[in-house]
């Protein structure tokens, strides 16, 4: 039996090779891997002894040779293949262990295109594909984490076709993700990220209990290692819908830096938000916005949950609490709530991956775009269009309202007072309906909107929303501007004594 080992990630390779030798394998290797194994005192054959051809072109050509690929690819169940292999002097290769040149690490550390090109693996993917294609006879190993599993199957006589098939699938996933990464990088560098093809790849983080509904399967996939590093299931199992709601709450709560932001979400929409002196105060104020909708909702806490905050949260039924972390005493409090799920990131504040691009499935494909970004300076640099200037607190409220509006389903209008959301209308077919729906809800909750700041993620096409806001006592409004009736909107704001700001940027979220 022969094994070919040629790896960029050399962690654990010495022990893996030693164990294979002990099992009766002859080891073939190349370049740095060959040297490492040789230095470790492992009997190893250099690949050029097998290929009968030296490595050339500065190592660009090492294993692209019939003695290598013939040894991997010939079928052991076909006598004609066995006869031809013998005739040609091709010896079988029964295990291939290959992981690829570190393309991702290279593009993260340098913009030198020549270096990047040299870190595109050719021979490695070819060997992986050859071994995967012939999985009926050959074991393909592409992941360091699989070394022990492979050895265990070899030692226990469980090197079955089913096991090799699983390794085959993993190998093709490996090369597909690698090639996708290269193609996407090249399109990003030369085609503004919008090439003829767009490849979206993710690694499974975990299986969800089911999808949106019980008859649907579901799983969470991650780009890079974002969820591996920043998502811990502290209590309970995350569902498909939990992940979606947590994502919405996280985006809003994490948008305010180190501030004590708390966001409550129900069915992907915010129903409470506040920034106060403490997280306990923030949650208490956020809950006031819509405690009915908050029942069974998801809470994102931009900080560490204390015992006191946990006790307050336990007063109603919540489905999920997502926080930077939890104090041990808080976890003890939450143990009383059997259905409550707790997720943490393991830090002091919430973080997002800040993906550069965004996509949405449509029937038959997907639409793809640069990710939207709501920047702090959009409010700071907003153009004052009214005669009246907003106070310092009103400007703070405008900033909160603007960010929440930009991260909420359109058409959307958000009302904020004293750094707490007091009303929100979202997902409406008309902007005036969103404004009026929010005010109606606030009245039902006995919330005083007078003195509040209001934000709309897109311009007001008519003055009617301004008139409605004025009737409710709104004192400051922020919107993108850009309507053909902007003059009417400005005039309405001045008539009612409302400060009005245009950001010139809209944030549709459909």
Steps between C-alpha positions, in 0.01 A plus 500: 500500500616851421395839630576835339527786750542860381359764736523876555362472852756268656351479848478138612648366175803336664291284731256421220784380277661298782172321566454425130850355482418282802195375309720395210470805273783627282505880510547723193536874548603829343685822583465631854293204615770258380766693691293515818432127497861420416627722782267312736672176408204360304574281200372703206543492121528829314238537229753544219622145568149385409444740209848441358496871431643781710295776658523793263405860435567600861274226632204582277511145362551217749223242489335564163622168369345169382694300763321707767156535349508155342588357841202679652243466223531147360214276600585206719183315398579497127756250379575711194604789726714271715665351192572842352638632830739204512596553136574870560674448833236697687472405867181562695460789740240405759479811716542864403545763771498850355401844624546794271723805469380768746327730252271657761785573739699651213231746387445603862865591551604648165381677188804383302336340198804294407510343846126441485527323165777275629270393785241356265535123530485291182644160576326476837142538373581263212612228742202562729258466210673188369488331839141609560391369161653161581366487857397140444867410546673811635466694826517877450592712804471880478446602863753480784209432734433171320842342563390313812177383336687363200752318720222358715318359197820348364588341833151369569437357155219747433647655187167449326377641172252708703785654698698574183187649342463741790863604455438539126212741558711702740783513244279636221358756744860598578605559140169668411537749787864560405424570134202717597721709726751558218231588246329741742832663587587555135157645427533723804840624388419554134120510458380689809380169644239444230633240258320270263457254788460561873587226746351499849659242726456432867603234747236331712507634853215287632171338403189676618212300642310573179455786255244779514235230542518143634475346153815685386862402574736773611861572592725799570797550268775750569741708297852463633465413871266773622252276682767255614673789675201713599200279568469278806180310578500554877152359560268336249529426130475775238227461240491640146265779611711571810804564280304735275359697794835510681660637185250787485537583868880474486530740208310770687645447848860488373464816288569732793857411592552455874169652606254310717269409214221244535282395209186284515392328178192302403481322164803690372362845589603723792227555756722663763830684520675725749837635609514604866756526779491127574395192307223440754360848436535450124306173507230649724447793264521285187229273638260792544481557124297183437491248785227302324716429196806446722326194651679202343750735337876516454718742699850611398708655779811699410688395809509244780172392661502539879290323763278809535437520125429127484241533780329781309498299178350204682184701570365416153542213257792561265609242246862612453751726670812575298775682687869566494510271803321401822614522860486160678233635737288602200516147362375368834201734478424393143503131594147550631381568144506160330397623152735800494801475267823684576771581247823691559798626305749470783610864513404825670307653207312359203683471168394450139700349216432810285461307176594706196225355279140395536267272303139393499343191352241548228327221313758366256803681639609782725564873488839613622623838619753689708392485862322808632680702763341751734780731601513726806584801287172475309327666794793717605530642148128518426375821337273716716204600283279662760512831676519323836814320622474176695623489859789275607261234633285523188809442285581191707142379454521569127816289476333208678183530295699521175705188569201298616300610196780404264508149648122448498277379217377775267280697490608596848459790744662503845428730797761542776475702820772539764710230329220243501278389214139588576336401171583320177311423182662260258441295189218722377399563139477873565714729714205685647353165608830418674496835681136470605528134597793584729305782666191280543713234671660759727156622605392143577811459717427833671836638385553875472651579159507876556853633480620194307731486200383319188694329223399362163747283306379658171357839411146611579318537168235729652466728800224284656748299711648826633153627590423174683830516686435859604157406632671240719750757630813393306775764526773374263500300177776341293458355151707469181318767300482476123122526440364734236291639787788561739408869510151410625648272767742775613218752506289266714789454747540877534125551544498254788825613663681173425873472430557310174819337374584333166772234490493468117542123554212251502499154659230286343474154656257289301 
